[in-house]
Amino acid sequence: MPASLFKLVIDAQTTTTTKPNVQRFFYQLNTGDVDNGTLTIVAASFVDDSGDAVVTIPTAVADNGYYMLLINGVLQQEGLYTVTENNVVVTDATGIPENAPIVLVVTNFDPESDTTIIS
């Protein structure tokens, strides 16, 4: 008798919740932070939603998070700035008016999945 392959047949139902964790940080442009057209905003210059000073900027988790930077209410292209836990660097800050609001949004996802085996 030849060998035969036995396959399991299982029905399952999976529910996934994305659970975004959104953090916003606010800063008003101080022209003293611009050097040769490059703006460097140290973490301590930002305040959070509660108005509290920021110690470090959270990292956007690779493949599971992202940054958004808005300058004077306009979303900026990702290649125009860099973010580290210590600062945000905008490579071309020429033309940004003094006291312009700058908002950094850090979004990370903490997805949860629950699978129920039906049969």
PyMOL commands that set and color helices and strands:
alter all, ss='L'
color gray80, all
select helices_A, chain A and resi 31-33+43-45+78-80
alter helices_A, ss='H'
color red, helices_A
select strands_A, chain A and resi 12-17+20-28+34-35+38-42+65-71+74-75+81-83+87-90+101-109+112-117
alter strands_A, ss='S'
color yellow, strands_A
deselect
rebuild
show_as cartoon
